[in-house]
Amino acid sequence: MSKENKEVLLHVDHMKKYFSIRNKGILKAVDDVSFDIYKGETLGLVGESGCGKTTCGRTVLGLYPITEGTVEYEGKDVTKLQKNDEKWFKKRAQMIFQDPYASLNPRMTVGDIIAEGMENFGLYKDPEERKARIHELLQIVGLNKEHASRFPHEFSGGQRQRIGIARALAVDPEFIVCDEPISALDVSIQAQVVNLLVKLQRELGLTYLFIAHDLSMVKHISDRVGVMYMGHIVELASSKELYANPQHPYTKALLSAIPIPNPEKEKNKVVLPLEGEVGSPINCGPGCRFASRCKHATEKCKNETPELKEVSEGHYMACHLFS
């Protein structure tokens, strides 16, 4: 499907999220980020710890107030909604949190956790109808209706994350931010949760922003992938194009570190080292954030911030090498 024929569900334009650090200055966690998410697709967001992925997802949902820029959902700027209109967006956009141990209230039963969103939005007001819906959601995510009366500590990590998914689905959303939903789980459970998310997307027509460290898993689930580095998106392309033809030096280094499930190929592969020091996102000035670690860096890279530009159809880069 061509880009022109896709319906833009979420449009992020020059979004910034800064934090004031006492006695240190301003931390630019997300600095001038722009992207679109099309209806029914999964946009993967990858990068090192601290690059701003989670902050980006939370700012999109309004969990963090935006510093500058706009976030449009179905054409409406959700950063400027009146209080009465906020529920319109919050019902349509939900989040699956990274840590299933910390994101579930230990004093509430599973049924009450799932029902909380229904109560907030006035859904399934009839007690029997609500109970039936809770049981249905538990079965959808691979649990049993008997689990509704239990507490979170009685479940494994994978089961708790399934409860978190059921909670997100309770208000019938269209868009879900998946904030590293598998990073806290055992490897044997990760694939099960990802396959569940793929199944739910296919059956319910969901749209995902999928944030993760695991580059192999992101390749499996994502239609397009954005690579973040210190608050900037440095490369954005279709999953197939990005993994087959990475262009940015940082993306190349990341992908070269992916393990290959073939001992002979793994032994002979070339890992591109990242040398130099990681810069600080506090009080940082102009210039490419990756310049201190890039062997191709010039004076222009150190003094001018590269813009994210389309270098080929659907493939975007923020690098002076391609400008």
Buried (B, 14 or more C-beta within 10 A) or exposed (E): EEEEEBEBBBBBBEBBBBBEEEEEBBBBBBBBBBBBBBBBBBBBBBBBEEBBBBBBBBBBBBEBEBBEBBBBBBEEEBBEBEEEEEBBBBBBBBBBBBBBBEBBEEEBBBBBBBBBBBEEBEBBEEEEEBBEBBBEBBEBBBBEBEBBEBBBEEBEBBBBBBBBBBBBBBBBBBBBBBBBBBBBBEEEBBEBBBEBBBEBBEEEEBBBBBBBBBBEBBBBBBBBBBBBBBBBBBBBBBBEBBBEEBBBBBBEBBBBEBEEEEEEEEEEEEEBEBEEEBBEBEEBEEBBBBBBBBEEBEEEBEEBBBEBEEBEEEBBBBBBBBE
